[in-house]
Amino acid sequence: MSLADLEIHGKFGLVGLALALALLTGCQVRPLYAPDAGGVSARAQLPAIAVDEPATRQEQAFRNALMFGLRGGGEAASSLYRMNYRMTFDVQQLAIEAVTGTPTSYQVNGRIAYILEDAATGESLLVDEALATASYNRSSQNFANLRAERDAEDRVATTLASKVETRLATYFAAR
């Protein structure tokens, strides 16, 4: 490489660096729950979300975890938003014992599709979905098997609630 080539590469390198710095100055990174320029944080919007009533035990576990995440155990604000959701659960066999052909390990899959609406106008503000999984092992005890499946369902519901809460907070932070 000649001296002229080094000068050309150096100039392009400086131009590239200057361009990258110019682009980065336009970025605004702030913590998710920090207040925006108007002094309003995403955390302040979350208690104003009314969540549909549950229809199943798994939905109740999801709703309880979500409501605690949105309100932190505090009182609900007046409902400015409404969240409708549909949740499905299914169980898959993961491992089968070679000798008896009996399943020994299972995976619980949960999926939630939800819509955040403006309570006053009914306008859809956010439409999204989330997925979560948890596994459990079977034993020779029936009660232990039922309890293991229920615990796995609760873990899936709690994970889904956490994902939905984070997505709702990012929606309000980006508004």
JOJOHU-V99646 format. One record per pair of residues at least 4 apart in sequence whose C-alpha atoms are under 8 Angstrom apart, sorted by the first residue. I is the first residue (numbers start at 0). J is the second residue. D is the distance in whole Angstrom. If there is no record, write none. Layout:
I & J & D
I & J & D
//
This chain:
0 & 4 & 6
0 & 5 & 7
1 & 5 & 6
2 & 6 & 6
3 & 7 & 6
4 & 8 & 6
5 & 9 & 6
6 & 10 & 6
7 & 11 & 6
8 & 12 & 6
9 & 13 & 6
10 & 14 & 6
11 & 15 & 6
12 & 16 & 6
13 & 17 & 6
14 & 18 & 6
15 & 19 & 6
16 & 20 & 6
17 & 21 & 6
18 & 22 & 6
19 & 23 & 6
20 & 24 & 6
21 & 25 & 7
22 & 26 & 7
29 & 33 & 7
31 & 41 & 7
31 & 168 & 7
31 & 169 & 7
31 & 172 & 6
32 & 40 & 6
32 & 41 & 5
32 & 42 & 6
32 & 168 & 8
32 & 172 & 7
33 & 40 & 6
33 & 41 & 7
34 & 38 & 5
34 & 39 & 5
34 & 40 & 4
34 & 41 & 7
35 & 39 & 6
35 & 40 & 6
35 & 172 & 8
39 & 43 & 7
40 & 44 & 7
40 & 171 & 8
40 & 172 & 7
41 & 45 & 7
41 & 168 & 5
41 & 169 & 7
41 & 171 & 5
41 & 172 & 5
42 & 46 & 8
42 & 69 & 8
42 & 168 & 7
44 & 48 & 8
44 & 171 & 7
45 & 69 & 5
45 & 70 & 7
45 & 167 & 8
45 & 168 & 7
46 & 69 & 5
46 & 70 & 5
46 & 74 & 8
46 & 75 & 5
46 & 76 & 5
46 & 78 & 8
47 & 75 & 6
47 & 76 & 5
47 & 77 & 6
47 & 78 & 5
47 & 79 & 5
47 & 80 & 6
48 & 69 & 8
48 & 76 & 8
48 & 78 & 6
48 & 79 & 6
48 & 80 & 5
48 & 81 & 5
48 & 82 & 7
49 & 78 & 6
49 & 79 & 8
49 & 80 & 6
49 & 81 & 5
49 & 82 & 6
50 & 62 & 7
50 & 66 & 8
50 & 81 & 6
50 & 82 & 5
50 & 83 & 7
51 & 81 & 8
51 & 82 & 6
51 & 83 & 5
51 & 84 & 7
52 & 59 & 8
52 & 62 & 8
53 & 58 & 5
53 & 59 & 5
53 & 62 & 7
54 & 58 & 6
54 & 59 & 7
55 & 59 & 6
56 & 60 & 6
57 & 61 & 6
57 & 152 & 7
57 & 153 & 7
57 & 156 & 6
58 & 62 & 6
58 & 86 & 7
58 & 156 & 7
59 & 63 & 6
60 & 64 & 6
60 & 153 & 6
60 & 156 & 6
60 & 157 & 7
61 & 65 & 6
61 & 153 & 8
61 & 156 & 5
61 & 157 & 6
61 & 159 & 7
61 & 160 & 6
62 & 66 & 6
62 & 160 & 7
63 & 67 & 6
64 & 68 & 6
64 & 156 & 8
64 & 157 & 6
64 & 160 & 6
64 & 161 & 8
65 & 69 & 6
65 & 157 & 8
65 & 160 & 5
65 & 161 & 7
65 & 163 & 8
65 & 164 & 7
66 & 70 & 6
66 & 71 & 8
66 & 72 & 8
67 & 71 & 5
67 & 72 & 5
68 & 72 & 8
68 & 160 & 8
68 & 161 & 7
68 & 164 & 7
69 & 164 & 7
70 & 74 & 7
70 & 75 & 7
78 & 118 & 7
79 & 117 & 6
79 & 118 & 5
79 & 119 & 7
80 & 115 & 7
80 & 116 & 6
80 & 117 & 5
80 & 118 & 5
80 & 119 & 8
81 & 115 & 6
81 & 116 & 5
81 & 117 & 6
81 & 118 & 6
82 & 113 & 7
82 & 114 & 6
82 & 115 & 5
82 & 116 & 6
83 & 113 & 6
83 & 114 & 5
83 & 115 & 7
84 & 111 & 7
84 & 112 & 6
84 & 113 & 4
84 & 114 & 6
85 & 111 & 6
85 & 112 & 5
85 & 113 & 6
86 & 109 & 7
86 & 110 & 6
86 & 111 & 4
86 & 112 & 7
87 & 109 & 6
87 & 110 & 5
87 & 111 & 7
88 & 107 & 7
88 & 108 & 6
88 & 109 & 5
88 & 110 & 7
88 & 152 & 8
89 & 107 & 6
89 & 108 & 5
89 & 109 & 7
90 & 105 & 7
90 & 106 & 6
90 & 107 & 5
90 & 108 & 6
91 & 105 & 6
91 & 106 & 5
91 & 107 & 7
91 & 108 & 8
92 & 102 & 6
92 & 103 & 8
92 & 104 & 6
92 & 105 & 5
92 & 106 & 6
93 & 102 & 7
93 & 103 & 8
93 & 104 & 5
93 & 105 & 5
93 & 106 & 6
94 & 102 & 6
94 & 103 & 6
94 & 104 & 5
94 & 105 & 7
95 & 100 & 6
95 & 101 & 5
95 & 102 & 4
95 & 103 & 6
95 & 104 & 7
96 & 100 & 5
96 & 101 & 5
96 & 102 & 6
96 & 103 & 6
97 & 101 & 8
102 & 137 & 8
103 & 136 & 6
103 & 137 & 5
103 & 138 & 7
104 & 134 & 7
104 & 135 & 6
104 & 136 & 4
104 & 137 & 6
105 & 134 & 6
105 & 135 & 5
105 & 136 & 6
105 & 137 & 8
106 & 132 & 7
106 & 133 & 6
106 & 134 & 4
106 & 135 & 6
107 & 132 & 6
107 & 133 & 5
107 & 134 & 6
107 & 148 & 8
107 & 151 & 7
107 & 152 & 6
107 & 155 & 7
108 & 130 & 7
108 & 131 & 6
108 & 132 & 5
108 & 133 & 7
108 & 155 & 7
109 & 130 & 6
109 & 131 & 5
109 & 132 & 6
109 & 152 & 8
109 & 155 & 6
109 & 156 & 7
109 & 159 & 8
110 & 128 & 7
110 & 129 & 6
110 & 130 & 5
110 & 131 & 7
110 & 159 & 8
111 & 128 & 5
111 & 129 & 5
111 & 130 & 7
111 & 159 & 7
112 & 126 & 8
112 & 127 & 6
112 & 128 & 4
112 & 129 & 7
113 & 126 & 6
113 & 127 & 6
113 & 128 & 6
114 & 123 & 7
114 & 124 & 7
114 & 125 & 6
114 & 126 & 5
114 & 127 & 7
115 & 123 & 6
115 & 124 & 6
115 & 125 & 5
115 & 126 & 6
116 & 121 & 6
116 & 122 & 5
116 & 123 & 4
116 & 124 & 5
116 & 125 & 7
117 & 121 & 5
117 & 122 & 5
117 & 123 & 7
117 & 124 & 7
118 & 122 & 8
125 & 170 & 8
129 & 159 & 6
129 & 162 & 7
129 & 163 & 7
130 & 159 & 7
131 & 155 & 6
131 & 156 & 8
131 & 158 & 6
131 & 159 & 6
132 & 155 & 6
133 & 151 & 5
133 & 152 & 7
133 & 154 & 7
133 & 155 & 6
134 & 151 & 6
135 & 147 & 6
135 & 148 & 7
135 & 151 & 6
136 & 144 & 8
136 & 147 & 7
137 & 143 & 8
137 & 144 & 5
137 & 147 & 8
138 & 143 & 7
138 & 144 & 6
139 & 144 & 8
140 & 144 & 6
141 & 145 & 6
142 & 146 & 6
143 & 147 & 6
144 & 148 & 6
145 & 149 & 6
146 & 150 & 6
147 & 151 & 6
148 & 152 & 6
149 & 153 & 6
150 & 154 & 6
151 & 155 & 6
152 & 156 & 6
153 & 157 & 6
154 & 158 & 6
155 & 159 & 6
156 & 160 & 6
157 & 161 & 6
158 & 162 & 6
159 & 163 & 6
160 & 164 & 6
161 & 165 & 6
162 & 166 & 6
163 & 167 & 6
164 & 168 & 6
165 & 169 & 6
166 & 170 & 6
167 & 171 & 6
168 & 172 & 6
169 & 173 & 6
170 & 174 & 6
//
